[in-house]
Amino acid sequence: MPRWIWLVLAAWGAVHPWSYFLPYLRENGWSLSGLSDAWYVNASSTGLTWDLTIVAVVLTVWILVETFQTRDWRRLIALPVAFGVGVSCGLPLYLWLRGRR
């Protein structure tokens, strides 16, 4: 698979979810606690929140293990991206970084 596909997916993972978060924050105030409260309004959103949290933890362990094995410290940039922007951006970014020579 061409590496550029990972960058396209990372861009999509950054832009698309935030196209929903930003209008919500504009309407309801820029409170991150208010946004996180909205993630638990029903069983469906709570399940999805936990699913993404578990994926983020698994991705973190994977990144740390591979980074310490390869000593390619630049890969660690995917961690703050995964937690600050989203797993949908951090995972493809990590795969792109991983494919570098």
N, CA, C and O atoms as a GROMACS GRO file, in nm:
protein
  404
    1MET      N    1   0.085  -0.118   0.000
    1MET     CA    2   0.000   0.000   0.000
    1MET      C    3   0.089   0.124   0.000
    1MET      O    4   0.186   0.130   0.076
    2PRO      N    5   0.059   0.219  -0.083
    2PRO     CA    6   0.139   0.343  -0.084
    2PRO      C    7   0.129   0.417   0.050
    2PRO      O    8   0.021   0.426   0.108
    3ARG      N    9   0.241   0.468   0.096
    3ARG     CA   10   0.246   0.536   0.227
    3ARG      C   11   0.158   0.660   0.233
    3ARG      O   12   0.106   0.693   0.340
    4TRP      N   13   0.141   0.728   0.122
    4TRP     CA   14   0.063   0.853   0.123
    4TRP      C   15  -0.080   0.828   0.167
    4TRP      O   16  -0.146   0.920   0.215
    5ILE      N   17  -0.130   0.705   0.151
    5ILE     CA   18  -0.267   0.675   0.194
    5ILE      C   19  -0.280   0.696   0.345
    5ILE      O   20  -0.385   0.741   0.392
    6TRP      N   21  -0.175   0.662   0.422
    6TRP     CA   22  -0.179   0.684   0.567
    6TRP      C   23  -0.194   0.831   0.600
    6TRP      O   24  -0.266   0.868   0.692
    7LEU      N   25  -0.124   0.918   0.524
    7LEU     CA   26  -0.136   1.062   0.549
    7LEU      C   27  -0.275   1.113   0.514
    7LEU      O   28  -0.330   1.198   0.584
    8VAL      N   29  -0.333   1.063   0.406
    8VAL     CA   30  -0.469   1.102   0.370
    8VAL      C   31  -0.567   1.060   0.480
    8VAL      O   32  -0.654   1.137   0.519
    9LEU      N   33  -0.551   0.937   0.529
    9LEU     CA   34  -0.638   0.890   0.637
    9LEU      C   35  -0.617   0.968   0.766
    9LEU      O   36  -0.713   0.993   0.839
   10ALA      N   37  -0.493   1.007   0.795
   10ALA     CA   38  -0.466   1.090   0.914
   10ALA      C   39  -0.534   1.225   0.901
   10ALA      O   40  -0.593   1.275   0.997
   11ALA      N   41  -0.528   1.285   0.783
   11ALA     CA   42  -0.594   1.414   0.761
   11ALA      C   43  -0.746   1.400   0.777
   11ALA      O   44  -0.810   1.483   0.842
   12TRP      N   45  -0.802   1.295   0.720
   12TRP     CA   46  -0.945   1.270   0.734
   12TRP      C   47  -0.980   1.251   0.881
   12TRP      O   48  -1.080   1.304   0.930
   13GLY      N   49  -0.897   1.174   0.952
   13GLY     CA   50  -0.921   1.148   1.094
   13GLY      C   51  -0.908   1.273   1.180
   13GLY      O   52  -0.963   1.278   1.290
   14ALA      N   53  -0.836   1.372   1.132
   14ALA     CA   54  -0.825   1.499   1.206
   14ALA      C   55  -0.943   1.590   1.176
   14ALA      O   56  -0.999   1.653   1.266
   15VAL      N   57  -0.980   1.598   1.050
   15VAL     CA   58  -1.080   1.697   1.007
   15VAL      C   59  -1.223   1.652   1.032
   15VAL      O   60  -1.303   1.727   1.088
   16HIS      N   61  -1.256   1.531   0.994
   16HIS     CA   62  -1.396   1.487   1.000
   16HIS      C   63  -1.454   1.488   1.142
   16HIS      O   64  -1.560   1.546   1.162
   17PRO      N   65  -1.389   1.425   1.241
   17PRO     CA   66  -1.447   1.430   1.376
   17PRO      C   67  -1.458   1.572   1.431
   17PRO      O   68  -1.556   1.606   1.499
   18TRP      N   69  -1.358   1.655   1.401
   18TRP     CA   70  -1.363   1.791   1.453
   18TRP      C   71  -1.468   1.876   1.383
   18TRP      O   72  -1.507   1.981   1.434
   19SER      N   73  -1.514   1.832   1.267
   19SER     CA   74  -1.624   1.905   1.202
   19SER      C   75  -1.753   1.889   1.282
   19SER      O   76  -1.848   1.964   1.262
   20TYR      N   77  -1.757   1.791   1.372
   20TYR     CA   78  -1.869   1.775   1.464
   20TYR      C   79  -1.841   1.838   1.600
   20TYR      O   80  -1.930   1.898   1.661
   21PHE      N   81  -1.716   1.824   1.647
   21PHE     CA   82  -1.682   1.878   1.779
   21PHE      C   83  -1.689   2.030   1.782
   21PHE      O   84  -1.741   2.088   1.878
   22LEU      N   85  -1.638   2.096   1.679
   22LEU     CA   86  -1.635   2.243   1.680
   22LEU      C   87  -1.773   2.306   1.685
   22LEU      O   88  -1.794   2.396   1.768
   23PRO      N   89  -1.870   2.265   1.602
   23PRO     CA   90  -2.005   2.324   1.617
   23PRO      C   91  -2.064   2.299   1.755
   23PRO      O   92  -2.132   2.386   1.811
   24TYR      N   93  -2.040   2.180   1.811
   24TYR     CA   94  -2.089   2.152   1.945
   24TYR      C   95  -2.029   2.249   2.046
   24TYR      O   96  -2.100   2.305   2.130
   25LEU      N   97  -1.897   2.269   2.037
   25LEU     CA   98  -1.830   2.359   2.131
   25LEU      C   99  -1.876   2.503   2.113
   25LEU      O  100  -1.889   2.576   2.211
   26ARG      N  101  -1.901   2.543   1.988
   26ARG     CA  102  -1.952   2.679   1.965
   26ARG      C  103  -2.090   2.699   2.026
   26ARG      O  104  -2.119   2.804   2.082
   27GLU      N  105  -2.174   2.598   2.016
   27GLU     CA  106  -2.311   2.607   2.069
   27GLU      C  107  -2.316   2.596   2.221
   27GLU      O  108  -2.397   2.663   2.285
   28ASN      N  109  -2.230   2.513   2.277
   28ASN     CA  110  -2.241   2.480   2.419
   28ASN      C  111  -2.128   2.534   2.506
   28ASN      O  112  -2.119   2.501   2.624
   29GLY      N  113  -2.044   2.616   2.448
   29GLY     CA  114  -1.932   2.669   2.523
   29GLY      C  115  -1.810   2.583   2.506
   29GLY      O  116  -1.819   2.465   2.472
   30TRP      N  117  -1.696   2.642   2.528
   30TRP     CA  118  -1.568   2.578   2.501
   30TRP      C  119  -1.518   2.499   2.622
   30TRP      O  120  -1.398   2.499   2.652
   31SER      N  121  -1.609   2.433   2.688
   31SER     CA  122  -1.574   2.353   2.805
   31SER      C  123  -1.546   2.209   2.762
   31SER      O  124  -1.634   2.141   2.708
   32LEU      N  125  -1.425   2.164   2.787
   32LEU     CA  126  -1.395   2.024   2.755
   32LEU      C  127  -1.469   1.929   2.848
   32LEU      O  128  -1.501   1.817   2.808
   33SER      N  129  -1.497   1.973   2.970
   33SER     CA  130  -1.574   1.886   3.060
   33SER      C  131  -1.717   1.871   3.009
   33SER      O  132  -1.776   1.764   3.022
   34GLY      N  133  -1.772   1.976   2.950
   34GLY     CA  134  -1.905   1.966   2.890
   34GLY      C  135  -1.906   1.873   2.771
   34GLY      O  136  -2.001   1.797   2.751
   35LEU      N  137  -1.800   1.878   2.692
   35LEU     CA  138  -1.788   1.788   2.577
   35LEU      C  139  -1.775   1.644   2.625
   35LEU      O  140  -1.841   1.554   2.570
   36SER      N  141  -1.692   1.620   2.725
   36SER     CA  142  -1.676   1.482   2.774
   36SER      C  143  -1.804   1.432   2.840
   36SER      O  144  -1.833   1.313   2.834
   37ASP      N  145  -1.880   1.520   2.905
   37ASP     CA  146  -2.009   1.479   2.962
   37ASP      C  147  -2.104   1.431   2.852
   37ASP      O  148  -2.181   1.338   2.872
   38ALA      N  149  -2.097   1.495   2.736
   38ALA     CA  150  -2.184   1.457   2.625
   38ALA      C  151  -2.151   1.319   2.571
   38ALA      O  152  -2.235   1.255   2.508
   39TRP      N  153  -2.030   1.272   2.596
   39TRP     CA  154  -1.990   1.139   2.549
   39TRP      C  155  -2.059   1.028   2.628
   39TRP      O  156  -2.055   0.912   2.588
   40TYR      N  157  -2.120   1.062   2.740
   40TYR     CA  158  -2.182   0.962   2.827
   40TYR      C  159  -2.333   0.983   2.843
   40TYR      O  160  -2.389   0.943   2.945
   41VAL      N  161  -2.400   1.044   2.746
   41VAL     CA  162  -2.542   1.074   2.760
   41VAL      C  163  -2.631   0.951   2.748
   41VAL      O  164  -2.742   0.951   2.800
   42ASN      N  165  -2.584   0.846   2.680
   42ASN     CA  166  -2.664   0.724   2.670
   42ASN      C  167  -2.568   0.605   2.657
   42ASN      O  168  -2.447   0.622   2.645
   43ALA      N  169  -2.625   0.486   2.659
   43ALA     CA  170  -2.542   0.364   2.655
   43ALA      C  171  -2.463   0.353   2.525
   43ALA      O  172  -2.350   0.305   2.526
   44SER      N  173  -2.521   0.397   2.416
   44SER     CA  174  -2.452   0.388   2.288
   44SER      C  175  -2.328   0.476   2.283
   44SER      O  176  -2.221   0.431   2.244
   45SER      N  177  -2.343   0.601   2.323
   45SER     CA  178  -2.227   0.691   2.321
   45SER      C  179  -2.125   0.652   2.427
   45SER      O  180  -2.005   0.669   2.406
   46THR      N  181  -2.170   0.601   2.541
   46THR     CA  182  -2.078   0.554   2.644
   46THR      C  183  -1.997   0.435   2.592
   46THR      O  184  -1.876   0.428   2.614
   47GLY      N  185  -2.063   0.341   2.525
   47GLY     CA  186  -1.993   0.227   2.468
   47GLY      C  187  -1.890   0.269   2.365
   47GLY      O  188  -1.778   0.216   2.362
   48LEU      N  189  -1.926   0.364   2.280
   48LEU     CA  190  -1.832   0.414   2.179
   48LEU      C  191  -1.715   0.487   2.244
   48LEU      O  192  -1.601   0.473   2.199
   49THR      N  193  -1.743   0.563   2.348
   49THR     CA  194  -1.636   0.632   2.420
   49THR      C  195  -1.538   0.532   2.480
   49THR      O  196  -1.416   0.550   2.469
   50TRP      N  197  -1.590   0.428   2.543
   50TRP     CA  198  -1.501   0.326   2.601
   50TRP      C  199  -1.425   0.250   2.493
   50TRP      O  200  -1.309   0.215   2.511
   51ASP      N  201  -1.490   0.224   2.380
   51ASP     CA  202  -1.424   0.156   2.269
   51ASP      C  203  -1.303   0.238   2.222
   51ASP      O  204  -1.194   0.184   2.205
   52LEU      N  205  -1.322   0.366   2.203
   52LEU     CA  206  -1.213   0.453   2.158
   52LEU      C  207  -1.105   0.468   2.266
   52LEU      O  208  -0.987   0.480   2.234
   53THR      N  209  -1.146   0.468   2.392
   53THR     CA  210  -1.048   0.477   2.500
   53THR      C  211  -0.959   0.353   2.503
   53THR      O  212  -0.838   0.363   2.519
   54ILE      N  213  -1.020   0.236   2.488
   54ILE     CA  214  -0.943   0.112   2.487
   54ILE      C  215  -0.849   0.109   2.366
   54ILE      O  216  -0.734   0.068   2.378
   55VAL      N  217  -0.898   0.152   2.250
   55VAL     CA  218  -0.812   0.158   2.131
   55VAL      C  219  -0.695   0.253   2.155
   55VAL      O  220  -0.583   0.224   2.114
   56ALA      N  221  -0.720   0.365   2.220
   56ALA     CA  222  -0.613   0.461   2.249
   56ALA      C  223  -0.508   0.400   2.342
   56ALA      O  224  -0.388   0.422   2.323
   57VAL      N  225  -0.551   0.324   2.441
   57VAL     CA  226  -0.457   0.258   2.532
   57VAL      C  227  -0.375   0.153   2.457
   57VAL      O  228  -0.254   0.146   2.474
   58VAL      N  229  -0.441   0.072   2.374
   58VAL     CA  230  -0.370  -0.030   2.296
   58VAL      C  231  -0.270   0.035   2.202
   58VAL      O  232  -0.156  -0.012   2.190
   59LEU      N  233  -0.311   0.142   2.135
   59LEU     CA  234  -0.221   0.214   2.044
   59LEU      C  235  -0.101   0.269   2.121
   59LEU      O  236   0.012   0.264   2.072
   60THR      N  237  -0.124   0.322   2.240
   60THR     CA  238  -0.016   0.376   2.321
   60THR      C  239   0.086   0.267   2.355
   60THR      O  240   0.206   0.288   2.341
   61VAL      N  241   0.037   0.152   2.399
   61VAL     CA  242   0.128   0.041   2.433
   61VAL      C  243   0.206   0.000   2.310
   61VAL      O  244   0.328  -0.018   2.317
   62TRP      N  245   0.138  -0.016   2.196
   62TRP     CA  246   0.204  -0.057   2.072
   62TRP      C  247   0.313   0.043   2.032
   62TRP      O  248   0.425   0.004   1.999
   63ILE      N  249   0.279   0.171   2.034
   63ILE     CA  250   0.376   0.274   1.997
   63ILE      C  251   0.497   0.271   2.090
   63ILE      O  252   0.611   0.277   2.045
   64LEU      N  253   0.472   0.262   2.220
   64LEU     CA  254   0.584   0.261   2.316
   64LEU      C  255   0.672   0.139   2.297
   64LEU      O  256   0.795   0.151   2.298
   65VAL      N  257   0.613   0.022   2.281
   65VAL     CA  258   0.692  -0.100   2.264
   65VAL      C  259   0.778  -0.090   2.138
   65VAL      O  260   0.898  -0.114   2.143
   66GLU      N  261   0.716  -0.053   2.025
   66GLU     CA  262   0.792  -0.046   1.900
   66GLU      C  263   0.896   0.065   1.902
   66GLU      O  264   1.004   0.051   1.846
   67THR      N  265   0.863   0.176   1.966
   67THR     CA  266   0.957   0.288   1.971
   67THR      C  267   1.082   0.250   2.051
   67THR      O  268   1.194   0.280   2.010
   68PHE      N  269   1.062   0.184   2.165
   68PHE     CA  270   1.178   0.143   2.244
   68PHE      C  271   1.259   0.034   2.174
   68PHE      O  272   1.380   0.026   2.192
   69GLN      N  273   1.193  -0.050   2.096
   69GLN     CA  274   1.265  -0.154   2.020
   69GLN      C  275   1.347  -0.093   1.907
   69GLN      O  276   1.462  -0.132   1.886
   70THR      N  277   1.289   0.001   1.836
   70THR     CA  278   1.356   0.057   1.717
   70THR      C  279   1.440   0.180   1.748
   70THR      O  280   1.526   0.217   1.669
   71ARG      N  281   1.416   0.243   1.862
   71ARG     CA  282   1.483   0.368   1.901
   71ARG      C  283   1.453   0.481   1.803
   71ARG      O  284   1.531   0.576   1.791
   72ASP      N  285   1.340   0.472   1.734
   72ASP     CA  286   1.297   0.579   1.643
   72ASP      C  287   1.202   0.669   1.721
   72ASP      O  288   1.080   0.653   1.715
   73TRP      N  289   1.260   0.763   1.794
   73TRP     CA  290   1.185   0.846   1.889
   73TRP      C  291   1.086   0.940   1.821
   73TRP      O  292   0.993   0.988   1.885
   74ARG      N  293   1.105   0.965   1.692
   74ARG     CA  294   1.012   1.054   1.621
   74ARG      C  295   0.871   0.995   1.615
   74ARG      O  296   0.774   1.069   1.600
   75ARG      N  297   0.860   0.866   1.627
   75ARG     CA  298   0.728   0.802   1.624
   75ARG      C  299   0.640   0.843   1.742
   75ARG      O  300   0.518   0.834   1.735
   76LEU      N  301   0.704   0.888   1.850
   76LEU     CA  302   0.627   0.926   1.970
   76LEU      C  303   0.534   1.044   1.945
   76LEU      O  304   0.442   1.066   2.024
   77ILE      N  305   0.555   1.120   1.839
   77ILE     CA  306   0.466   1.233   1.808
   77ILE      C  307   0.322   1.185   1.787
   77ILE      O  308   0.228   1.263   1.804
   78ALA      N  309   0.305   1.059   1.750
   78ALA     CA  310   0.170   1.006   1.729
   78ALA      C  311   0.090   0.998   1.858
   78ALA      O  312  -0.034   0.999   1.854
   79LEU      N  313   0.156   0.992   1.973
   79LEU     CA  314   0.084   0.983   2.101
   79LEU      C  315   0.007   1.110   2.135
   79LEU      O  316  -0.114   1.101   2.159
   80PRO      N  317   0.070   1.228   2.137
   80PRO     CA  318  -0.010   1.347   2.165
   80PRO      C  319  -0.113   1.374   2.056
   80PRO      O  320  -0.218   1.433   2.083
   81VAL      N  321  -0.084   1.334   1.934
   81VAL     CA  322  -0.182   1.350   1.826
   81VAL      C  323  -0.303   1.261   1.853
   81VAL      O  324  -0.417   1.304   1.838
   82ALA      N  325  -0.278   1.136   1.893
   82ALA     CA  326  -0.389   1.043   1.919
   82ALA      C  327  -0.477   1.092   2.033
   82ALA      O  328  -0.599   1.077   2.027
   83PHE      N  329  -0.418   1.149   2.136
   83PHE     CA  330  -0.497   1.195   2.251
   83PHE      C  331  -0.548   1.337   2.235
   83PHE      O  332  -0.651   1.372   2.292
   84GLY      N  333  -0.477   1.420   2.159
   84GLY     CA  334  -0.518   1.560   2.143
   84GLY      C  335  -0.610   1.583   2.025
   84GLY      O  336  -0.702   1.665   2.033
   85VAL      N  337  -0.587   1.512   1.917
   85VAL     CA  338  -0.668   1.527   1.797
   85VAL      C  339  -0.768   1.412   1.788
   85VAL      O  340  -0.887   1.433   1.769
   86GLY      N  341  -0.718   1.291   1.802
   86GLY     CA  342  -0.804   1.173   1.800
   86GLY      C  343  -0.728   1.051   1.751
   86GLY      O  344  -0.630   1.062   1.677
   87VAL      N  345  -0.776   0.935   1.792
   87VAL     CA  346  -0.716   0.809   1.750
   87VAL      C  347  -0.727   0.794   1.598
   87VAL      O  348  -0.640   0.735   1.535
   88SER      N  349  -0.834   0.848   1.540
   88SER     CA  350  -0.853   0.837   1.396
   88SER      C  351  -0.748   0.915   1.318
   88SER      O  352  -0.733   0.894   1.197
   89CYS      N  353  -0.677   1.003   1.382
   89CYS     CA  354  -0.564   1.073   1.322
   89CYS      C  355  -0.432   1.013   1.368
   89CYS      O  356  -0.340   0.996   1.288
   90GLY      N  357  -0.422   0.980   1.496
   90GLY     CA  358  -0.296   0.930   1.552
   90GLY      C  359  -0.254   0.795   1.498
   90GLY      O  360  -0.135   0.772   1.475
   91LEU      N  361  -0.349   0.704   1.477
   91LEU     CA  362  -0.314   0.571   1.427
   91LEU      C  363  -0.260   0.577   1.284
   91LEU      O  364  -0.152   0.524   1.260
   92PRO      N  365  -0.330   0.639   1.188
   92PRO     CA  366  -0.269   0.644   1.054
   92PRO      C  367  -0.140   0.725   1.050
   92PRO      O  368  -0.051   0.695   0.970
   93LEU      N  369  -0.128   0.828   1.135
   93LEU     CA  370  -0.002   0.902   1.141
   93LEU      C  371   0.110   0.810   1.186
   93LEU      O  372   0.220   0.813   1.130
   94TYR      N  373   0.083   0.728   1.288
   94TYR     CA  374   0.185   0.634   1.336
   94TYR      C  375   0.223   0.535   1.226
   94TYR      O  376   0.341   0.504   1.209
   95LEU      N  377   0.125   0.485   1.153
   95LEU     CA  378   0.155   0.391   1.045
   95LEU      C  379   0.238   0.457   0.936
   95LEU      O  380   0.325   0.392   0.876
   96TRP      N  381   0.214   0.585   0.910
   96TRP     CA  382   0.296   0.658   0.813
   96TRP      C  383   0.438   0.672   0.867
   96TRP      O  384   0.535   0.648   0.794
   97LEU      N  385   0.452   0.712   0.992
   97LEU     CA  386   0.585   0.726   1.053
   97LEU      C  387   0.658   0.592   1.058
   97LEU      O  388   0.779   0.586   1.037
   98ARG      N  389   0.585   0.488   1.084
   98ARG     CA  390   0.642   0.354   1.093
   98ARG      C  391   0.698   0.307   0.958
   98ARG      O  392   0.795   0.232   0.953
   99GLY      N  393   0.638   0.353   0.850
   99GLY     CA  394   0.680   0.311   0.718
   99GLY      C  395   0.799   0.388   0.662
   99GLY      O  396   0.850   0.355   0.555
  100ARG      N  397   0.844   0.491   0.737
  100ARG     CA  398   0.960   0.567   0.690
  100ARG      C  399   1.085   0.481   0.692
  100ARG      O  400   1.098   0.389   0.773
  101ARG      N  401   1.175   0.512   0.604
  101ARG     CA  402   1.302   0.440   0.602
  101ARG      C  403   1.407   0.518   0.676
  101ARG      O  404   1.521   0.474   0.686
   0.00000   0.00000   0.00000
